[in-house]
Amino acid sequence: QVQLVESGGGLVRAGGSLTLSCVASGSIFSGMHMNWYRQAPGNERELVAGIRSGGTTDYLDSVKGRFTISRDNAKSTVYLQMNSLKPEDTAVYYCNAVMIDQSRPWYYWGQGTEVTVSS
């Protein structure tokens, strides 16, 4: 079982920055693929950024150049640095871990942290 705890959300003005953190426990962090998703009111949850166990990253087109995902395996933590925030970035952000075990993926979710960007 994997537990994920996010922090770092809050209220920020457009153009500002926030850094989200997600601490994982309960399994070998270095072997997990880690993702950040977000869900705005009335919208489906979408994948914002992902970082594989080997360090490869992927981003949603609308956040490329503004957001950076990183991981610190020694601290079992994944980060999402968000710069040049826009009101459309307002959402609840969720940390997601994917662990491959017994030849199948296992998905784990944090409780979410809310980000509000005012115009």
VODRENLO-248840 format. One record per residue: residue number from 0; chain; x negated, y, z of N, C-alpha, C, O, CB in turn; residue in three letters. Coordinates in steps of 0.05 Angstrom, whole numbers, plus 5000, padded with zeros to 4 digits. Glycine has a CB too. Example, Ala and Ser with C-alpha at 12.3 -4.5 7.8 and 13.67 -1.06 7.14 Angstrom:
# VODRENLO-248840
VOSE loke romar   nX   nY   nZ  caX  caY  caZ   cX   cY   cZ   oX   oY   oZ  cbX  cbY  cbZ tilum
VOSE    0     A 4736 4886 5156 4754 4910 5156 4736 4934 5156 4715 4934 5169 4774 4911 5181   ala
VOSE    1     A 4743 4955 5142 4727 4979 5143 4742 5001 5157 4732 5023 5161 4718 4988 5114   ser
This chain:
# VODRENLO-248840
VOSE loke romar   nX   nY   nZ  caX  caY  caZ   cX   cY   cZ   oX   oY   oZ  cbX  cbY  cbZ tilum
VOSE    0     A 4983 4976 5000 5000 5000 5000 4982 5025 5000 4962 5026 5014 5019 5000 5024   gln
VOSE    1     A 4990 5044 4984 4975 5069 4982 4993 5092 4992 5016 5094 4985 4967 5075 4952   val
VOSE    2     A 4981 5109 5009 4995 5133 5018 4982 5157 5006 4958 5159 5005 4995 5134 5049   gln
VOSE    3     A 4999 5176 4997 4989 5200 4985 5001 5224 4999 5025 5225 5004 4996 5201 4955   leu
VOSE    4     A 4984 5243 5006 4994 5267 5020 4983 5292 5005 4959 5297 5004 4984 5268 5050   val
VOSE    5     A 5002 5308 4994 4995 5332 4980 4995 5356 4998 5009 5356 5019 5014 5336 4957   glu
VOSE    6     A 4980 5376 4990 4981 5402 5004 4972 5423 4984 4961 5417 4963 4963 5401 5030   ser
VOSE    7     A 4976 5448 4992 4966 5470 4976 4986 5486 4961 4980 5506 4949 4946 5460 4958   gly
VOSE    8     A 5011 5477 4961 5032 5492 4947 5038 5518 4961 5029 5523 4983 5057 5475 4944   gly
VOSE    9     A 5054 5535 4948 5062 5560 4960 5073 5579 4939 5079 5571 4917 5039 5573 4974   gly
VOSE   10     A 5075 5604 4948 5086 5625 4931 5062 5642 4921 5046 5651 4937 5107 5642 4946   leu
VOSE   11     A 5062 5647 4895 5040 5663 4884 5051 5680 4861 5071 5672 4849 5017 5645 4874   val
VOSE   12     A 5039 5703 4856 5048 5720 4835 5037 5710 4808 5016 5697 4808 5040 5749 4840   arg
VOSE   13     A 5050 5717 4787 5041 5710 4760 5012 5720 4757 5005 5742 4764 5059 5721 4738   ala
VOSE   14     A 4996 5702 4745 4967 5709 4741 4950 5700 4764 4925 5700 4762 4964 5738 4738   gly
VOSE   15     A 4962 5691 4785 4947 5682 4808 4938 5653 4806 4942 5640 4785 4963 5685 4833   gly
VOSE   16     A 4926 5643 4828 4915 5616 4828 4923 5601 4853 4928 5613 4874 4884 5617 4826   ser
VOSE   17     A 4924 5576 4850 4929 5557 4873 4913 5532 4868 4908 5524 4845 4959 5551 4876   leu
VOSE   18     A 4905 5519 4889 4892 5493 4887 4908 5473 4904 4912 5476 4928 4863 5494 4897   thr
VOSE   19     A 4918 5452 4890 4932 5430 4903 4912 5408 4910 4893 5403 4895 4955 5420 4886   leu
VOSE   20     A 4917 5396 4933 4901 5373 4941 4919 5349 4947 4942 5352 4954 4884 5380 4966   ser
VOSE   21     A 4908 5326 4943 4922 5301 4948 4903 5281 4960 4883 5273 4947 4936 5290 4922   cys
VOSE   22     A 4908 5274 4985 4890 5255 4999 4904 5227 4998 4927 5224 5005 4885 5263 5028   val
VOSE   23     A 4888 5208 4989 4898 5180 4987 4887 5163 5009 4864 5166 5017 4892 5168 4959   ala
VOSE   24     A 4903 5144 5018 4893 5124 5037 4906 5097 5032 4927 5096 5019 4898 5133 5066   ser
VOSE   25     A 4893 5077 5041 4905 5050 5039 4894 5033 5017 4901 5009 5016 4933 5053 5035   gly
VOSE   26     A 4877 5043 5000 4865 5027 4980 4838 5039 4971 4830 5059 4982 4884 5023 4956   ser
VOSE   27     A 4826 5027 4951 4801 5037 4942 4806 5059 4922 4813 5055 4899 4784 5014 4928   ile
VOSE   28     A 4801 5084 4931 4808 5107 4916 4793 5108 4889 4805 5115 4868 4802 5133 4931   phe
VOSE   29     A 4768 5101 4889 4752 5104 4865 4762 5087 4842 4756 5092 4819 4723 5096 4871   ser
VOSE   30     A 4777 5066 4848 4788 5049 4828 4815 5057 4817 4826 5045 4799 4790 5021 4838   gly
VOSE   31     A 4826 5078 4828 4853 5087 4820 4852 5109 4799 4835 5127 4800 4869 5096 4845   met
VOSE   32     A 4871 5108 4781 4876 5131 4764 4895 5150 4778 4914 5141 4791 4888 5122 4736   his
VOSE   33     A 4889 5175 4777 4904 5195 4793 4917 5216 4774 4904 5225 4755 4886 5209 4814   met
VOSE   34     A 4941 5223 4780 4956 5241 4763 4970 5262 4780 4976 5258 4803 4976 5227 4745   asn
VOSE   35     A 4976 5285 4767 4993 5305 4779 5017 5308 4759 5014 5312 4735 4979 5333 4783   trp
VOSE   36     A 5041 5305 4771 5066 5309 4756 5079 5334 4768 5072 5343 4790 5085 5284 4758   tyr
VOSE   37     A 5099 5345 4754 5115 5366 4765 5144 5363 4755 5149 5351 4734 5104 5394 4757   arg
VOSE   38     A 5162 5373 4772 5190 5373 4765 5203 5399 4773 5204 5406 4796 5204 5349 4778   gln
VOSE   39     A 5212 5414 4753 5227 5438 4757 5257 5432 4759 5266 5412 4749 5221 5459 4734   ala
VOSE   40     A 5272 5449 4773 5300 5445 4776 5314 5441 4749 5311 5457 4730 5314 5468 4790   pro
VOSE   41     A 5329 5420 4746 5343 5414 4721 5327 5401 4700 5337 5395 4678 5354 5439 4711   gly
VOSE   42     A 5301 5397 4705 5283 5385 4685 5274 5357 4694 5276 5350 4718 5259 5403 4680   asn
VOSE   43     A 5265 5342 4675 5253 5316 4681 5225 5320 4692 5212 5340 4686 5254 5297 4657   glu
VOSE   44     A 5216 5300 4706 5188 5301 4716 5169 5298 4692 5174 5281 4675 5183 5279 4738   arg
VOSE   45     A 5148 5314 4692 5129 5313 4670 5101 5310 4680 5094 5320 4702 5132 5337 4652   glu
VOSE   46     A 5085 5297 4664 5057 5293 4671 5041 5318 4665 5041 5328 4642 5044 5269 4656   leu
VOSE   47     A 5028 5329 4684 5013 5354 4681 4984 5349 4675 4973 5361 4656 5016 5371 4706   val
VOSE   48     A 4972 5331 4690 4943 5325 4686 4938 5298 4698 4951 5289 4717 4926 5347 4699   ala
VOSE   49     A 4918 5285 4687 4910 5259 4697 4879 5256 4696 4866 5267 4679 4923 5237 4681   gly
VOSE   50     A 4869 5241 4715 4841 5235 4715 4837 5205 4721 4847 5194 4741 4825 5252 4736   ile
VOSE   51     A 4824 5192 4703 4820 5163 4706 4798 5157 4726 4783 5175 4735 4814 5149 4679   arg
VOSE   52     A 4796 5132 4733 4776 5124 4753 4748 5131 4742 4729 5136 4758 4778 5094 4759   ser
VOSE   53     A 4744 5130 4716 4718 5136 4704 4713 5166 4700 4691 5174 4692 4715 5123 4679   gly
VOSE   54     A 4733 5182 4706 4730 5211 4704 4742 5224 4679 4742 5249 4678 4701 5217 4704   gly
VOSE   55     A 4752 5209 4661 4765 5221 4637 4790 5236 4645 4806 5226 4662 4772 5199 4616   thr
VOSE   56     A 4794 5259 4634 4818 5275 4641 4836 5280 4617 4827 5279 4594 4808 5302 4652   thr
VOSE   57     A 4861 5285 4623 4881 5292 4603 4899 5314 4614 4903 5315 4639 4898 5267 4594   asp
VOSE   58     A 4909 5331 4597 4926 5353 4606 4950 5357 4588 4950 5351 4564 4909 5379 4607   tyr
VOSE   59     A 4971 5366 4600 4995 5375 4585 4986 5399 4569 4971 5416 4578 5018 5383 4605   leu
VOSE   60     A 4995 5401 4544 4986 5423 4527 4990 5450 4539 4973 5468 4536 5001 5421 4500   asp
VOSE   61     A 5012 5455 4553 5018 5481 4563 5000 5490 4586 5000 5513 4594 5047 5482 4572   ser
VOSE   62     A 4984 5471 4597 4967 5479 4619 4937 5477 4612 4920 5484 4628 4972 5461 4643   val
VOSE   63     A 4932 5468 4588 4904 5466 4579 4890 5494 4580 4901 5514 4571 4902 5454 4551   lys
VOSE   64     A 4866 5494 4591 4852 5519 4594 4858 5535 4619 4844 5553 4626 4857 5536 4571   gly
VOSE   65     A 4880 5527 4633 4888 5541 4657 4885 5523 4682 4878 5532 4704 4917 5551 4655   arg
VOSE   66     A 4891 5497 4679 4890 5478 4701 4866 5460 4698 4858 5453 4676 4916 5462 4703   phe
VOSE   67     A 4855 5452 4721 4833 5433 4721 4838 5411 4742 4842 5418 4766 4806 5447 4726   thr
VOSE   68     A 4837 5386 4734 4840 5364 4753 4812 5353 4759 4796 5351 4741 4859 5342 4742   ile
VOSE   69     A 4808 5347 4784 4782 5336 4792 4787 5316 4815 4808 5316 4827 4762 5358 4800   ser
VOSE   70     A 4766 5301 4821 4769 5282 4843 4743 5280 4858 4721 5284 4847 4777 5254 4832   arg
VOSE   71     A 4745 5275 4884 4723 5270 4901 4727 5243 4914 4742 5240 4933 4720 5293 4923   asp
VOSE   72     A 4713 5223 4903 4718 5196 4912 4709 5192 4942 4720 5176 4956 4703 5176 4894   asn
VOSE   73     A 4689 5207 4950 4679 5205 4977 4700 5214 4997 4701 5205 5020 4653 5221 4981   ala
VOSE   74     A 4717 5233 4988 4738 5243 5006 4766 5232 4999 4786 5239 5011 4740 5274 5004   lys
VOSE   75     A 4767 5213 4979 4792 5201 4971 4813 5223 4964 4836 5220 4971 4803 5183 4992   ser
VOSE   76     A 4803 5243 4950 4820 5266 4945 4820 5274 4915 4799 5273 4902 4811 5290 4962   thr
VOSE   77     A 4843 5281 4905 4845 5292 4878 4855 5320 4880 4872 5326 4897 4864 5274 4860   val
VOSE   78     A 4845 5338 4863 4852 5366 4864 4864 5375 4838 4860 5363 4817 4827 5383 4870   tyr
VOSE   79     A 4880 5395 4839 4890 5409 4815 4886 5439 4819 4901 5452 4834 4920 5402 4810   leu
VOSE   80     A 4866 5449 4806 4861 5478 4806 4878 5491 4785 4876 5484 4761 4830 5484 4802   gln
VOSE   81     A 4895 5509 4794 4914 5522 4775 4908 5552 4774 4911 5566 4794 4943 5517 4784   met
VOSE   82     A 4900 5561 4751 4894 5589 4747 4914 5602 4727 4928 5587 4713 4865 5593 4736   asn
VOSE   83     A 4914 5628 4726 4932 5642 4708 4960 5631 4708 4972 5625 4688 4921 5641 4679   ser
VOSE   84     A 4970 5628 4732 4997 5616 4735 5018 5633 4723 5017 5658 4723 5003 5611 4765   leu
VOSE   85     A 5038 5619 4713 5061 5632 4699 5087 5624 4714 5088 5603 4727 5062 5624 4669   lys
VOSE   86     A 5108 5640 4712 5133 5632 4724 5143 5605 4716 5155 5591 4731 5155 5653 4718   pro
VOSE   87     A 5137 5597 4691 5146 5571 4682 5130 5548 4694 5137 5524 4690 5143 5569 4652   glu
VOSE   88     A 5110 5554 4710 5095 5533 4725 5110 5526 4751 5102 5508 4765 5067 5542 4730   asp
VOSE   89     A 5130 5541 4757 5145 5537 4782 5158 5509 4782 5172 5502 4763 5167 5558 4786   thr
VOSE   90     A 5152 5493 4802 5162 5466 4804 5152 5453 4830 5136 5465 4845 5152 5449 4779   ala
VOSE   91     A 5162 5429 4835 5151 5413 4856 5130 5395 4842 5135 5382 4822 5173 5395 4870   val
VOSE   92     A 5106 5396 4853 5084 5381 4842 5080 5355 4858 5079 5356 4883 5058 5398 4842   tyr
VOSE   93     A 5077 5333 4844 5074 5307 4857 5048 5294 4849 5040 5294 4826 5098 5289 4849   tyr
VOSE   94     A 5035 5283 4869 5011 5267 4865 5020 5238 4859 5038 5228 4871 4992 5268 4889   cys
VOSE   95     A 5007 5226 4840 5013 5199 4832 4987 5183 4829 4968 5192 4819 5029 5199 4805   asn
VOSE   96     A 4988 5158 4840 4965 5140 4838 4974 5115 4823 4995 5105 4827 4954 5133 4866   ala
VOSE   97     A 4956 5106 4805 4961 5082 4790 4938 5062 4796 4915 5068 4792 4963 5087 4760   val
VOSE   98     A 4946 5040 4807 4926 5020 4814 4932 4994 4799 4955 4985 4798 4926 5015 4844   met
VOSE   99     A 4912 4983 4786 4915 4958 4772 4908 4935 4790 4886 4933 4800 4898 4957 4746   ile
VOSE  100     A 4927 4918 4795 4923 4895 4813 4939 4871 4802 4963 4875 4795 4930 4902 4842   asp
VOSE  101     A 4927 4848 4802 4941 4824 4792 4950 4829 4763 4972 4820 4755 4964 4816 4810   gln
VOSE  102     A 4933 4843 4748 4938 4848 4720 4963 4865 4714 4973 4863 4692 4940 4822 4705   ser
VOSE  103     A 4972 4880 4733 4995 4898 4728 4990 4924 4743 4976 4925 4763 5021 4884 4737   arg
VOSE  104     A 5003 4946 4732 5000 4972 4746 5019 4975 4769 5042 4966 4768 5004 4995 4726   pro
VOSE  105     A 5009 4987 4790 5025 4993 4814 5025 5024 4816 5004 5036 4814 5014 4979 4840   trp
VOSE  106     A 5048 5036 4820 5051 5065 4821 5058 5074 4849 5076 5063 4862 5072 5074 4800   tyr
VOSE  107     A 5045 5095 4857 5050 5107 4883 5054 5137 4881 5042 5149 4864 5027 5100 4903   tyr
VOSE  108     A 5071 5148 4898 5078 5177 4896 5075 5190 4923 5080 5178 4944 5106 5180 4886   trp
VOSE  109     A 5067 5215 4922 5067 5232 4946 5095 5244 4949 5113 5240 4933 5046 5253 4945   gly
VOSE  110     A 5098 5260 4970 5124 5272 4976 5129 5298 4961 5152 5307 4960 5126 5278 5006   gln
VOSE  111     A 5108 5308 4948 5111 5333 4932 5104 5358 4948 5107 5359 4972 5139 5335 4922   gly
VOSE  112     A 5094 5377 4934 5089 5404 4945 5099 5425 4926 5095 5423 4901 5058 5407 4951   thr
VOSE  113     A 5113 5444 4936 5127 5463 4919 5109 5487 4912 5095 5499 4929 5152 5474 4934   glu
VOSE  114     A 5110 5493 4886 5096 5516 4876 5116 5535 4864 5132 5528 4846 5074 5508 4855   val
VOSE  115     A 5115 5560 4873 5133 5581 4862 5117 5604 4852 5100 5615 4866 5154 5590 4884   thr
VOSE  116     A 5120 5611 4826 5106 5633 4814 5125 5655 4808 5144 5651 4792 5091 5623 4788   val
VOSE  117     A 5121 5678 4820 5139 5700 4816 5129 5718 4793 5104 5720 4789 5143 5717 4841   ser
VOSE  118     A 5147 5730 4779 5139 5748 4757 5134 5776 4765 5127 5793 4749 5161 5748 4735   ser
